[in-house]
Amino acid sequence: NSKDPFINWASAFLKKNGAPLISIEKGANKILFEEVNEYELTNQCVQILKKRMKERGKSDKTNILQPFIHKLLSFMGIVRSGVFFSPDVLVAFVHNSNVFVPEETLSRELIVRVLNVCNSYLDGAKTEKYSCLMQAIFETLPNTMNTNTPIQLADATKVVDRAKHVLKETNNFLSCPCNTTFLP
């Protein structure tokens, strides 16, 4: 019963797939029971996920999702990461520079969750580009919770173009040698 959504998903996923994982009760002697760390937990999940993905092959949904996410990650400066989609994944996570994403309908909420995880856990993410990308996402993409308008691959180009514009505006603002005087 963790407060971390990933730990909850990973524990349930491993239990469902027969992994020997037993929760340690509060107050249990930690010398007698070895506690699994997040990396080990993630690694076990990835082994099962990769085996299942190999058996299943790529779905049509993955063929739509993957280029969209890759385009956004490339703008953020993350170009060497693999992105894997699976219906078994309920919470986006990163393992060894690979991103594992729920295979669900593309929505603004999913995109934001994935980019948040990538910005936090992947090396090479440029924070200023991430910020501009977030602004562009909320300005460009529809709130799919309130509308039935689907997000398409072409929307990724619109988001990146807007993020580039926001980044340029930000850089111009920060480098402007204005004649502004500040009052004490």
N, C-alpha and C positions, 0 to 999 in steps of 0.2 A: 504494500500500500504506500507507494511513493507519491510525492507531490509532483514529480517529474513525469510528464506524459510519455516520454520515450521509455523510461524504465518500466512503467506500467505496461506499455504495449509490448516491449521486448520480453518481459517476464511471461506475459500471457501467450505470446507467440511461441516462445521456447517450450513452455509447458504443453501447449497444444501439439507441438511437434515432437514430443517425447524426450526432450532434453532433461537431464537430471538437475533440476533446479528447484530448491525448496527455500521458501522464505524463512529467514531467521527471526524468531519472535523477539519482541522487545525484552531486554533483560537477559537474553541467552548469553552463555559464555562464548565470547568470540574466539577464544583459544581453541575450543572444541570444534567450532564450525567456521570453516574458511569462507570469508565473504568474497563474492565475485565483484570485480571492479567493472566500471562502465565499458572499458575497452574490451574485456573478455566477453561481456554480455553482447556487445555489438558484433564482435568477431563471430560468435556462435550464430547470431541471427543472419549475418551476411553469408556464411557458409550454406545455410539452409536456403536462403533466398536465391543465391546464384545457382544452386542445383535445380531449384524449381523453375527459374527463368530459362535455364538451358533446356529443360524438358518441354516447356511451354512455347518458347520462341517469342518473337516480338508480336505484339498485338497492333491492330490498326490505331488504337488510342495512343500507344507509345510512339508510333510514327508521326503523330500530330504534336504530342507533348515535347518530345526530345528536341527538335529543332528550335522550338519556342524558348525553352529554358536555356539551351546552349547559346542562343543569341543574346539573352540577357546576361548570362554569366560572362560571356566574352566581353561585353561592354564593361563589366565590373573588373576585368583584368584576370579572370579565372578561365584559362583556356585548356589546361591539361587535365581537368577532372572528368571522370566518366559519370554519366547520369543514367541511373537505372530506375525503371518504373515497375511497380508490382502491385497487383490487387491485394497482396498480403500485407503490404506496408500501410500503416495507418498514420504514422508520424514521420515526417521527413527527418533524415539524419545523415551524417557524414561519417565515413569510415575509410581511412587510408586514402584520402583525397577523392574518394568516390561519393557521389550523392545518391541516396536512395529516397525515392519519392512515391507517394501514393499514386496509383494509377486510377485517376478519377477525372471527371470532366474538368477541363481547364477553366479555372475561375480566378478572379483577382485575389481571393483569399488564399488559394493554394499557392499562387505565384509569390505572394508576400511571405507566406510561411517558409517556402523553399529558400527564397533569397535571404531571409533572416538567419536561417541555419547556415547557409553558405557564407554569409558575411561573418558570422561568429566563429566558424570552425575551419574554413579553408584559407590556406596561405595564398597571398597574392591579391586578395580582395582589396580594392581601393575604396576606402571609406567615403571619400567625396563623391565618387561615381555611384556608390550604393545609395547615398542620400538623394542624389539627383534622379536616380532610377526610381526610387520610392515615390518621389514627387510626381514623376512622369506617369507612373502606374496609376496613381489616384486621380490624376487629371485626365488621363487618356482612356483607361479601361472602364467599362461599365461595372457597377456593383451587381455582380451576378446573383446576389442573394435577393435583390429586388426586381430583377428583370430576367427575361428568358433569352436575352441576346447572347448568343454564344461568342466566345473569344476565339478568333482565328489566328493562324500563323502570321498573316499580314499585320495584325495588331502588334506583334513584336517589333516590327520595323517602325511603326508609329511611336511606340513607347521609347525605343532607343533614339529615334530622331528627336523626340521631345526632351529626353534626358541629356542629349548632347547640347541642345539649345539652353537648357537650364544650367548646365555646367559652364557653358560659355558666358552666360549672364552672371553667374556667380564669380567666375574668374575676373570678368571685367569690373564687377563691383569691388572685389577685394584689391584689385591692382589700380584702381582709379585714384590718381593724385588730385583729389578734389580740393577746392579751396574752402573746405568746411572748417569752421573754427568751433571748438568745443568750449562751452562755458563751464567754469568750475562748479 
